[in-house]
Amino acid sequence: TTTSNNSIKVPKKSVSTADPSEETIAIFGAHGVTGQYFLQLAMEAGYKVRAMVLPGVEMEDVDVGSDNLRLITGSFDEDEKV
């Protein structure tokens, strides 16, 4: 099975045999083009996601109310947030 995002096709594979709903993925730069793409894939697959975004960035196309998503506002120079 593949997922299509515009013209990009990505095979749905996992290196883990665990149930995705029991796994947590961290995504840094979730506000960027690549970060948003991986955030979408992870959420669709059912993973719990902790996503870091820069202060002041709006996440418009993301279900920020999802129980599986925790948005963290900050940057890499804030050790306590990383």
C-alpha positions as CSV (number, residue, x, y, z in Angstrom):
1,T,0.0,0.0,0.0
2,T,1.2,3.5,-0.7
3,T,0.4,7.0,0.5
4,S,0.2,9.7,-2.0
5,N,1.0,13.3,-1.1
6,N,0.7,15.3,-4.4
7,S,2.8,13.3,-6.7
8,I,5.0,11.6,-4.1
9,K,4.3,8.0,-3.3
10,V,5.6,6.5,-0.1
11,P,5.3,2.8,0.7
12,K,3.6,2.2,4.0
13,K,6.3,0.2,5.8
14,S,7.4,0.0,9.4
15,V,10.6,-1.1,11.0
16,S,8.7,-1.7,14.2
17,T,6.4,-4.6,14.9
18,A,4.7,-2.7,17.7
19,D,1.2,-1.2,17.5
20,P,1.7,2.4,16.3
21,S,-0.7,3.7,18.9
22,E,1.8,2.5,21.6
23,E,4.8,4.3,20.0
24,T,5.7,8.0,20.3
25,I,7.6,9.9,17.6
26,A,9.4,13.2,18.1
27,I,9.4,15.6,15.1
28,F,11.6,18.7,15.2
29,G,10.7,21.4,12.8
30,A,7.2,20.2,12.4
31,H,6.2,23.6,10.9
32,G,8.4,23.2,7.8
33,V,7.5,21.4,4.6
34,T,9.3,18.2,5.4
35,G,8.2,18.2,9.1
36,Q,4.6,18.7,8.2
37,Y,4.8,15.8,5.7
38,F,6.2,13.4,8.3
39,L,3.8,14.8,10.9
40,Q,0.9,14.0,8.6
41,L,2.2,10.4,7.9
42,A,2.8,9.7,11.6
43,M,-0.7,10.9,12.6
44,E,-2.4,9.0,9.8
45,A,-0.5,5.8,10.9
46,G,-1.8,6.3,14.5
47,Y,1.4,7.2,16.2
48,K,1.6,9.5,19.2
49,V,3.6,12.5,18.1
50,R,5.5,15.2,20.0
51,A,6.2,18.0,17.6
52,M,8.4,21.0,18.1
53,V,7.6,24.2,16.3
54,L,9.1,27.7,16.4
55,P,7.4,30.3,18.5
56,G,4.7,32.3,16.6
57,V,4.2,29.6,14.0
58,E,0.6,28.6,13.3
59,M,-0.1,25.0,12.5
60,E,-3.1,25.4,10.2
61,D,-3.5,22.0,8.5
62,V,-2.9,20.0,11.7
63,D,-5.5,18.6,14.1
64,V,-4.0,20.3,17.1
65,G,-6.9,18.9,19.2
66,S,-5.9,15.3,18.7
67,D,-5.1,13.3,21.8
68,N,-2.1,11.8,19.8
69,L,-0.4,15.2,19.2
70,R,1.5,17.3,21.6
71,L,2.9,20.6,20.2
72,I,5.9,22.0,21.9
73,T,6.8,25.6,21.1
74,G,10.5,26.3,21.3
75,S,13.9,25.9,19.7
76,F,17.0,23.7,19.9
77,D,18.8,26.2,22.2
78,E,16.1,25.6,24.9
79,D,17.5,22.4,26.4
80,E,14.6,21.8,28.7
81,K,12.2,21.6,25.7
82,V,14.4,19.2,23.6
